[in-house]
């Protein structure tokens, strides 16, 4: 598989305004479908609550018709909040719901701010 880089756009008043990723959702969706179609992975875990990715999940499920789904979904869940994961209607996917303890276990305390 060939990796494709996507630029992050930094506004003139960065870091007061956040950097913007452009084309990331579409790139993720295309990569998901292509990797499953090419059998480059056994299972893809989509860690997002962005409903723009539902068509890609539906495409993966359609590609695997008659087989176990080649995708699972994951999302952060706040205490007391209703879990929101991507899951196409009529399909049961394995869901990974992670909470604050999980977040603390993997948090990266590195300051990635650029020097100006």
C-alpha positions as CSV (number, residue, x, y, z in Angstrom):
1,X,0.0,0.0,0.0
2,X,1.2,3.5,-0.8
3,X,0.7,6.1,1.8
4,X,-0.7,9.4,0.7
5,X,0.1,12.5,2.7
6,X,-2.5,15.3,3.3
7,X,-1.5,18.8,4.2
8,X,-2.7,20.5,7.3
9,X,-3.5,24.2,6.7
10,X,-2.3,26.6,9.4
11,X,-4.2,29.9,9.6
12,X,-2.2,33.1,9.9
13,X,-3.2,33.5,13.6
14,X,-2.3,29.9,14.5
15,X,-2.2,28.6,17.3
16,X,-5.1,30.9,18.4
17,X,-7.1,29.4,15.5
18,X,-6.8,25.6,15.0
19,X,-5.1,24.1,12.1
20,X,-7.4,22.5,9.5
21,X,-7.1,19.1,8.0
22,X,-8.5,19.0,4.4
23,X,-9.7,15.9,2.7
24,X,-9.0,13.6,5.7
25,X,-12.5,12.2,5.9
26,X,-12.6,11.3,2.2
27,X,-9.0,9.9,2.3
28,X,-10.0,7.7,5.3
29,X,-13.1,6.5,3.5
30,X,-11.3,5.6,0.3
31,X,-8.5,3.9,2.2
32,X,-11.0,1.8,4.2
33,X,-12.8,0.6,1.1
34,X,-9.7,0.0,-1.0
35,X,-7.8,-1.9,1.8
36,X,-10.8,-4.2,2.4
37,X,-11.3,-4.7,-1.4
38,X,-7.6,-5.6,-1.9
39,X,-7.7,-7.9,1.2
40,X,-4.9,-5.8,2.8
41,X,-6.4,-6.2,6.2
42,X,-8.4,-8.7,8.1
43,X,-10.4,-6.1,10.1
44,X,-10.5,-2.3,9.9
45,X,-11.5,-0.5,13.1
46,X,-12.9,2.9,12.3
47,X,-12.4,5.2,15.3
48,X,-14.8,8.0,14.6
49,X,-18.4,9.3,15.2
50,X,-18.4,11.2,11.9
51,X,-21.4,10.1,10.0
52,X,-19.7,11.1,6.7
53,X,-17.9,7.8,7.0
54,X,-21.1,5.7,7.0
55,X,-21.1,5.2,3.2
56,X,-17.6,3.8,3.4
57,X,-18.7,1.3,6.1
58,X,-21.7,0.4,4.0
59,X,-19.4,-0.2,1.0
60,X,-17.2,-2.5,3.0
61,X,-20.2,-4.5,4.2
62,X,-21.5,-4.8,0.6
63,X,-18.0,-6.0,-0.6
64,X,-18.1,-8.7,2.1
65,X,-21.6,-9.9,1.3
66,X,-22.1,-13.3,2.8
67,X,-18.9,-13.0,4.9
68,X,-18.2,-11.6,8.3
69,X,-17.9,-7.8,8.3
70,X,-14.3,-6.6,7.8
71,X,-14.9,-3.6,9.9
72,X,-15.6,-2.6,13.5
73,X,-16.3,0.8,15.0
74,X,-14.9,2.6,18.0
75,X,-15.6,5.9,19.8
76,X,-14.8,7.8,23.0
77,X,-17.7,7.9,25.4
78,X,-18.1,10.4,28.2
79,X,-19.4,9.2,31.6
80,X,-23.2,9.3,31.6
81,X,-23.3,10.0,27.9
82,X,-25.2,8.0,25.4
83,X,-22.7,6.0,23.2
84,X,-22.5,7.2,19.6
85,X,-20.8,5.0,17.2
86,X,-21.0,4.6,13.4
87,X,-23.2,1.7,12.6
88,X,-25.2,1.3,9.4
89,X,-28.9,0.4,9.9
90,X,-29.7,-3.3,9.9
91,X,-26.1,-4.3,10.5
92,X,-24.4,-5.4,13.7
93,X,-20.8,-4.4,14.0
94,X,-18.5,-5.0,16.9
95,X,-18.3,-1.7,18.8
96,X,-15.4,-0.6,21.0
97,X,-16.5,2.1,23.5
98,X,-13.7,3.8,25.3
99,X,-14.0,6.0,28.4
100,X,-11.9,8.5,30.4
101,X,-9.7,5.7,31.9
102,X,-8.9,4.4,28.4
103,X,-8.0,7.9,27.3
104,X,-5.7,8.5,30.2
105,X,-4.0,5.2,29.5
106,X,-3.0,6.3,26.0
107,X,-2.8,10.1,26.4
108,X,0.3,11.7,24.9
109,X,1.5,14.6,27.0
110,X,3.9,15.8,24.3
111,X,3.6,19.5,23.4
112,X,3.6,19.5,19.6
113,X,3.2,23.3,19.2
114,X,5.5,24.8,16.6
115,X,8.0,27.4,17.6
116,X,7.2,30.6,15.8
